[in-house]
């Protein structure tokens, strides 16, 4: 069982996707995640589709292995509870609009007073400085402003969003990396850090060589559809049945590929001799390849090309991908049962240590499911919890306080 972060407690004030994705990764590594939610409906993602039996699958996708405590952030009692939780924690994660945490009374000075060893992880839209620092940032807005949409689409002049909220997801990854780095630094004698990233910073860093081209050559890259922007043949190619992805990344692979598909003469064709030649004459090359591939079905070509050491694969939808043999062999899909008895298949985290994969120990929590347990663990009595629940300062999950009366 993966537990490198065993003993680390994280107070998770984040909502939607970037912050919860960060804390899901920390939970995968054994950290205890106490998700503190508002009495006004909790994490906003709980209200977002798709739904199954009243449960938001959007929320469920990134809130495995956590407990939920539901309090009134803006009441004296709620702030007192949150202060107690922060004082005993190792990490605080939030992705509020900049300044929100301070408005709740948790300024940097207050956090330092409560817990001098606290690592604070923050994800914002545009960063901590600059003219846009106070603006709200959402994934698609940042995809557009970072240039990411400008290189995604069928060809020049188009601009498509990536089909998943890639900036939110990767920003969560970056924040988790920064938190772990700060925890390691603390162990080595460094002062605990305030770790921060933004959707804009992450999205621009995703540009890799495309961004470097714009910086160094002052040329704006354009969409190349399903073709790699600089390597050819590398993209989606039609066969006698459905299309497949093929990536020929070297001259050695090119020679083997030409022999395999029955066009050995292409190796000596002056249009295709070098990688630069093949990229410059991409359209003619694609026509040649697809004419050859039309002789067999995709299911026949994929194993032939793959066994020759050339990356190749089918193009699945998510239902097909999740049902594939490789996904099953990796144990990526695990089934758990919510507290209300409903079953939920979930994707485990993507990391393994010493060949041991991360595991889903508990399903996403119902709103306030663990409020009573956690508050009594932190010193409150059953009567204290019951009173706060009656007064609307906290929300307790099903079958908690009522079951004990």
Secondary structure as GFF3:
##gff-version 3
##sequence-region A 1 405
A	DSSP	beta_strand	9	12	.	.	.	ID=ss1
A	DSSP	alpha_helix	18	28	.	.	.	ID=ss2
A	DSSP	beta_strand	32	38	.	.	.	ID=ss3
A	DSSP	three_ten_helix	44	47	.	.	.	ID=ss4
A	DSSP	beta_strand	51	52	.	.	.	ID=ss5
A	DSSP	beta_strand	55	56	.	.	.	ID=ss6
A	DSSP	alpha_helix	57	60	.	.	.	ID=ss7
A	DSSP	beta_strand	66	71	.	.	.	ID=ss8
A	DSSP	alpha_helix	76	87	.	.	.	ID=ss9
A	DSSP	beta_strand	91	94	.	.	.	ID=ss10
A	DSSP	alpha_helix	100	103	.	.	.	ID=ss11
A	DSSP	alpha_helix	108	114	.	.	.	ID=ss12
A	DSSP	beta_strand	119	124	.	.	.	ID=ss13
A	DSSP	alpha_helix	139	146	.	.	.	ID=ss14
A	DSSP	three_ten_helix	149	151	.	.	.	ID=ss15
A	DSSP	alpha_helix	166	187	.	.	.	ID=ss16
A	DSSP	beta_strand	194	198	.	.	.	ID=ss17
A	DSSP	alpha_helix	199	205	.	.	.	ID=ss18
A	DSSP	alpha_helix	208	217	.	.	.	ID=ss19
A	DSSP	beta_strand	234	237	.	.	.	ID=ss20
A	DSSP	beta_strand	244	247	.	.	.	ID=ss21
A	DSSP	alpha_helix	251	261	.	.	.	ID=ss22
A	DSSP	three_ten_helix	264	268	.	.	.	ID=ss23
A	DSSP	alpha_helix	275	280	.	.	.	ID=ss24
A	DSSP	alpha_helix	282	293	.	.	.	ID=ss25
A	DSSP	alpha_helix	298	307	.	.	.	ID=ss26
A	DSSP	beta_strand	311	314	.	.	.	ID=ss27
A	DSSP	alpha_helix	318	322	.	.	.	ID=ss28
A	DSSP	alpha_helix	325	330	.	.	.	ID=ss29
A	DSSP	beta_strand	333	337	.	.	.	ID=ss30
A	DSSP	beta_strand	343	347	.	.	.	ID=ss31
A	DSSP	beta_strand	352	353	.	.	.	ID=ss32
A	DSSP	beta_strand	356	357	.	.	.	ID=ss33
A	DSSP	alpha_helix	371	377	.	.	.	ID=ss34
A	DSSP	alpha_helix	382	390	.	.	.	ID=ss35
A	DSSP	beta_strand	394	395	.	.	.	ID=ss36
A	DSSP	alpha_helix	401	404	.	.	.	ID=ss37
###
